[in-house]
Amino acid sequence: MPKTILITGAGRGIGAATALLAAQKGYHVCVNYLKNKEAASQVVAKIVSNGGTAKAYQANVSQETDVLSLFKNIDNDFGPINALVNNAGILSTQARVDELTVERLQHIINANIISCFLCAKEAVKRMSTKYGGIGGAIVNISSIAARTGSPNEYVDYAATKGAIDSFTLGLAKEVAGENIRVNAVRPGFIYTGIHADGGEPDRVNRIKDSLPMKRGGTPEEVAQAILWLLSEEASFSTGTFIDITGGR
């Protein structure tokens, strides 16, 4: 039977690349988006045109009511999910810590941390053998910033990704005996639109020559790692991380 995957924030970048690759692997793909319905619809259209199955779902995954509705709608359309990719996340304009506002901090914590907890909670309720499920896999999208701290740019973003690392380890151990695997990838310096959100669209090109591999990465390269972690080829891996950083 085809498996069903939910990818949050799947209208662009890493999320969109993961959705397209998941469809190639035979998944029914649930494309979550917050605001950009057109972008999510384009991802769905590409999948369907290639013979796959996909549907777009609007939801603010940092809000519990939206998450509950999202999972209920997916249940009705495809049944319980088998895989979850916690990809949705944001960053704000580059700034030092002494320039941050509490409103900015609350917004990024909700978007980058609370969303992962809420979606994982509902996924576990459907996947866990404790609740009558057959198991599944979760991949959280962390960042190299969790290791570097991203000084003078995004310390708040880096801190949320550090939290995702801890969350990944804790949840992995919590549900390992319930046939659920939980892993994470740490991308770094990938060509996506998120850099424009931070005020520097060309950031990867500025940094790439300092990387051992002398280039930025692509969303497709990250997607390959995500789909491997979700696959049976990674059946004995849980609580682990893949750094996709060009050697940094």
C-alpha positions as CSV (number, residue, x, y, z in Angstrom):
1,M,0.0,0.0,0.0
2,P,1.3,3.5,-0.7
3,K,2.4,5.5,2.3
4,T,1.3,9.0,3.1
5,I,3.7,11.7,4.0
6,L,3.0,15.2,5.5
7,I,5.6,17.9,4.8
8,T,5.1,21.2,6.5
9,G,6.1,24.4,4.7
10,A,6.2,22.5,1.4
11,G,5.5,25.3,-1.0
12,R,9.1,26.2,-1.6
13,G,12.7,25.4,-1.1
14,I,13.6,22.2,0.8
15,G,10.0,21.4,1.5
16,A,9.0,21.5,-2.1
17,A,12.0,19.5,-3.2
18,T,11.1,16.9,-0.6
19,A,7.5,16.7,-1.7
20,L,8.6,16.1,-5.3
21,L,11.1,13.4,-4.4
22,A,8.6,11.7,-2.0
23,A,6.1,11.5,-4.8
24,Q,8.8,9.8,-7.0
25,K,9.3,7.3,-4.2
26,G,5.5,6.4,-4.3
27,Y,4.2,8.4,-1.3
28,H,0.8,10.1,-1.2
29,V,2.1,13.7,-0.5
30,C,0.4,16.2,1.7
31,V,1.7,19.6,0.9
32,N,1.2,22.0,3.9
33,Y,1.5,25.8,3.3
34,L,0.7,28.9,5.4
35,K,0.0,31.7,2.9
36,N,1.2,30.9,-0.6
37,K,-1.5,28.8,-2.0
38,E,-0.3,29.3,-5.6
39,A,3.2,27.9,-4.8
40,A,1.8,24.9,-3.0
41,S,-0.7,24.3,-5.8
42,Q,2.2,24.3,-8.3
43,V,4.0,21.6,-6.3
44,V,0.9,19.5,-6.3
45,A,0.4,20.0,-10.0
46,K,3.9,18.9,-10.8
47,I,3.4,15.7,-8.7
48,V,0.0,14.9,-10.3
49,S,1.4,15.6,-13.9
50,N,4.0,13.0,-13.2
51,G,1.5,10.4,-12.2
52,G,1.7,10.9,-8.4
53,T,-0.9,11.7,-5.8
54,A,-0.8,15.0,-3.8
55,K,-3.0,17.5,-2.1
56,A,-2.3,21.0,-0.6
57,Y,-3.4,21.8,2.9
58,Q,-3.4,25.3,4.4
59,A,-2.6,25.4,8.1
60,N,-0.6,27.5,10.5
61,V,1.3,24.7,12.1
62,S,2.2,26.8,15.1
63,Q,-1.5,26.9,16.1
64,E,-3.0,23.8,17.7
65,T,-6.4,24.3,16.3
66,D,-5.0,24.4,12.8
67,V,-2.8,21.3,13.4
68,L,-5.8,19.3,14.7
69,S,-7.8,20.3,11.6
70,L,-4.9,19.5,9.3
71,F,-4.4,16.0,10.6
72,K,-8.2,15.4,10.6
73,N,-8.4,16.4,7.0
74,I,-5.5,14.2,6.0
75,D,-7.1,11.3,7.9
76,N,-10.2,11.7,5.9
77,D,-8.4,12.0,2.6
78,F,-5.6,9.4,2.9
79,G,-5.8,7.8,6.3
80,P,-3.1,8.1,9.0
81,I,0.2,9.4,7.9
82,N,3.3,7.1,7.8
83,A,5.9,9.9,7.6
84,L,6.2,13.5,8.8
85,V,8.8,16.1,7.8
86,N,8.8,19.0,10.2
87,N,10.2,21.5,7.7
88,A,8.2,24.7,8.3
89,G,10.3,27.5,9.8
90,I,11.2,31.1,9.5
91,L,14.0,33.6,10.2
92,S,13.9,37.3,10.5
93,T,16.2,40.1,9.3
94,Q,19.8,39.8,10.4
95,A,20.4,41.3,13.9
96,R,22.4,41.1,17.1
97,V,20.8,39.7,20.2
98,D,20.7,43.2,21.8
99,E,18.6,44.4,18.9
100,L,15.9,41.7,19.2
101,T,12.3,42.3,20.3
102,V,10.2,40.0,22.4
103,E,7.6,39.9,19.6
104,R,10.2,38.6,17.2
105,L,11.4,36.0,19.7
106,Q,7.9,34.8,20.4
107,H,7.1,34.6,16.7
108,I,10.2,32.6,15.8
109,I,9.8,30.2,18.7
110,N,6.2,29.5,17.8
111,A,7.1,28.9,14.1
112,N,10.2,26.9,14.6
113,I,9.7,24.9,17.8
114,I,6.0,24.8,18.8
115,S,5.0,23.7,15.3
116,C,7.3,20.7,15.5
117,F,5.9,19.6,18.8
118,L,2.3,20.0,17.7
119,C,2.8,18.1,14.5
120,A,4.9,15.4,16.1
121,K,2.3,14.9,18.8
122,E,-0.5,14.2,16.3
123,A,1.8,12.0,14.2
124,V,2.8,9.9,17.2
125,K,-0.9,9.4,18.0
126,R,-1.4,7.9,14.6
127,M,1.9,6.0,14.1
128,S,2.6,4.6,17.5
129,T,1.9,0.9,18.3
130,K,0.8,2.2,21.7
131,Y,-2.2,3.7,20.0
132,G,-2.8,0.9,17.6
133,G,-0.7,2.3,14.8
134,I,1.8,0.4,12.6
135,G,4.8,2.7,13.1
136,G,6.4,5.4,11.0
137,A,9.2,7.9,10.7
138,I,9.7,11.6,11.5
139,V,12.4,13.8,10.1
140,N,13.0,17.3,11.7
141,I,14.7,20.0,9.7
142,S,17.4,21.5,12.0
143,S,20.3,23.7,10.7
144,I,24.0,24.0,10.9
145,A,23.2,27.1,12.9
146,A,22.4,24.8,15.8
147,R,26.2,24.1,15.9
148,T,27.6,27.5,15.0
149,G,25.2,29.8,16.8
150,S,25.0,32.2,13.8
151,P,26.5,35.3,15.6
152,N,25.6,38.7,14.3
153,E,23.0,37.2,12.1
154,Y,20.4,34.9,13.5
155,V,21.2,33.8,17.1
156,D,17.4,33.5,17.7
157,Y,17.0,31.2,14.7
158,A,20.1,29.2,15.8
159,A,18.7,28.8,19.3
160,T,15.4,27.4,17.9
161,K,17.3,24.9,15.8
162,G,19.3,23.9,18.9
163,A,16.0,23.2,20.5
164,I,15.0,21.0,17.6
165,D,18.2,19.0,18.0
166,S,17.3,18.3,21.6
167,F,13.7,17.6,20.7
168,T,14.8,15.1,18.1
169,L,17.0,13.2,20.6
170,G,14.3,13.1,23.3
171,L,11.4,12.1,21.1
172,A,13.5,9.4,19.3
173,K,14.2,7.7,22.6
174,E,10.7,8.2,23.8
175,V,9.0,6.4,20.9
176,A,11.7,4.0,19.7
177,G,9.9,1.1,21.3
178,E,6.7,2.0,19.5
179,N,8.1,1.5,16.0
180,I,8.7,5.2,15.3
181,R,12.0,6.5,14.2
182,V,12.9,10.2,14.7
183,N,15.9,11.8,13.0
184,A,17.0,15.2,11.7
185,V,19.0,16.8,9.0
186,R,21.1,20.0,9.5
187,P,21.3,21.8,6.2
188,G,23.7,24.7,5.8
189,F,24.1,27.3,3.0
190,I,21.5,25.9,0.7
191,Y,20.1,27.9,-2.2
192,T,16.6,28.7,-1.0
193,G,14.4,31.8,-0.6
194,I,14.8,31.8,3.2
195,H,18.0,34.0,2.8
196,A,15.9,36.8,1.3
197,D,13.7,36.7,4.3
198,G,16.8,37.5,6.4
199,G,17.6,40.5,4.1
200,E,20.5,38.9,2.2
201,P,19.3,36.9,-0.9
202,D,22.8,36.3,-2.1
203,R,24.1,35.0,1.3
204,V,25.1,31.6,0.0
205,N,27.3,33.1,-2.7
206,R,29.0,35.3,-0.1
207,I,29.8,32.3,2.1
208,K,30.4,29.5,-0.4
209,D,34.2,30.1,-1.0
210,S,34.8,29.6,2.7
211,L,33.3,26.1,2.6
212,P,35.6,23.1,2.0
213,M,33.5,22.1,-1.0
214,K,33.5,25.7,-2.4
215,R,29.8,25.8,-3.3
216,G,26.4,26.1,-1.9
217,G,23.9,23.2,-1.7
218,T,20.6,22.5,-3.4
219,P,17.2,21.7,-1.9
220,E,17.3,18.4,-3.8
221,E,20.5,17.3,-2.0
222,V,18.7,17.9,1.3
223,A,15.6,16.1,0.1
224,Q,17.7,13.0,-0.7
225,A,18.9,12.8,2.8
226,I,15.4,13.3,4.2
227,L,14.0,10.5,2.1
228,W,16.8,8.2,3.0
229,L,16.1,8.7,6.7
230,L,12.4,8.0,6.1
231,S,13.2,4.8,4.2
232,E,13.7,1.3,5.3
233,E,17.3,1.7,4.3
234,A,17.7,3.7,7.6
235,S,15.7,1.2,9.6
236,F,18.2,1.0,12.5
237,S,18.8,4.8,12.7
238,T,17.0,6.9,15.2
239,G,18.0,10.0,17.1
240,T,20.7,10.7,14.5
241,F,21.6,13.7,12.4
242,I,22.9,14.2,8.9
243,D,24.8,17.4,8.3
244,I,24.4,18.7,4.7
245,T,26.9,21.6,4.9
246,G,29.6,21.2,2.2
247,G,32.1,20.2,4.9
248,R,31.6,23.1,7.3
